[in-house]
């Protein structure tokens, strides 16, 4: 039952995260008004929660050897591609995360959305969000390849 639950949570995090990062990007393509920012903040919170759930269940599945042995993963090129893509997402996310935290704080302190959120920065975060969504889709491809036996050292 643990294997089933971890796999389910891992895939659930994928669906939530992919939808959230696309929605965040779409909200930030709009003029940064209060409504668009609130939608972006909600989507960003879901994206963060999904990433944490994805990471926690992934590490548990890896080191808990609930699916395959650690050795299987450590000798699989598709697994390393998947992890490389995940690290790329984490690195891409640093600036948007810091920027959105700053905007949340400034809005919470009563700042008007028009002066808090820079439209050019919002558009850059939108682009980054959509690139991250593409990387998530590529992770799914690597995961499917790995599950089908591709990437294993012979």
N, C-alpha and C positions, 0 to 999 in steps of 0.2 A: 504494500500500500504506500510506503514511503517513496518508492521509485515513481509510482504513478502520480503522487501528489507533487513531487519536485518537478517532474516533467511538465505537468499541467501548469504549475505556477510559473515555470520558466517560459513556456509558450504564452501564457496569459500576459506576462510582463512584456513580451515582444509585441503583442497586439496593442496593448495600452500605450506602450512607448512610441510605437510607429504612428499611431493615430495622434498622439499628443504632440509629437515634434512637427508633424505636418500641420496640425491645427495652429500651433504656436507660430510657425512660419507664415501661415496665411493671415493670422491676426496682425502680425507685425508688418505685413505689406501695406496695410491700411495707414492712413494718417494717424499718428499716435494720439488719439483722443482717449478719454477715460474708459469707454466701453471696449475699445480694441485692446488697450493695455490690460484691463481686467481679464479679458479672454486669454490674452497671451500669458498672463501670470498663472491662471488656472491650468492652462495647458502645460506650462513650464513645471508647475508643481507635480502634475501627473507624469511628465517626462522624467523628472528626478526620482519620483517614487518607483517608477517602472525600472529605471536604471539600477537602483539599489536592489530591487527584488531580483532583477536579472542577474546581477553580480552575486548576490547571496546564494541564489539557487544554483547558479553555475559553479561557484566554488564548492558548494556542498556536493554537487553531483561529481565534480572532478576529484576532490580529496576524500570524499566519503565512499568513492568507488561504487556508487549505487547503480551505475549503468555498465560501465567498462572500467578496467583497471587504469590507474594513473599512468602506467607504462603505455597503454594504448594511446592515450591522449598525447603523451610526451614524444611519441614517435610518429605522429600523424601531421603531415604538411597542411591538410585542410583545417585541422584544429589551430595550427599556428597562424594560418591565414585569417581564421575567424577571430583569434585573439588580437592580431595586428589591426584588423578593422575596428574592433572594440576600442583598442587603445587610441586609434585615430579619432574616433568619436569623442573619447574623453578629452583628448588634447584640443579638438575643435570646440568643445563645450566650455572651456575655461573662460574665455572672454565673454561669451553671451551670459554665462551664469553670473559672473561678477557684475556685469552691466545691469542685468535684470534685478539683481539684489539691490544695487544702488538706486535704481528707479523705484522699486517697491518702497524702500526707506524714504525717499524723497516725497513720494506721493502720500505715504503714511504721515509724514510731517506736515502735510497740507500744501505741498507744491502743486501748481497747476500742471496738468499733463503736457501742455504745449511747451513748457519750459523745462520740464523734467526729462522727457524722452526726446532725444535727438532723432529726427526722421531718417537721416542718413545711417545712423547706427542701427535703427530699427530695421531698415532694409537689409543691412549687412547681416543682422541676426536672422532675418527671414531666409536669406540665401544660405547661410550656414545651416539653418534648421533643415532645409530641403536637401542639402548635401548629406547631412547626418541621416536623413530618412533613406537616401539612396544607399548609404553604407550599411544601414540596418538590413535592407533588402539583400545586399551582397553577403552579409553575415548569414542570412537564411540559406542562401545558395551554398555557402561553405559548410554549413551544418548539415544540409541535405546530402552533400557530397560525402562528408565524413560518415554519415549514417549508412550510406550505401557502399562504404568500403574504400572510397577514393582517398588518396593522400597517405595511406598506410605504407610504411617502409616494408619492402619485400624481404 
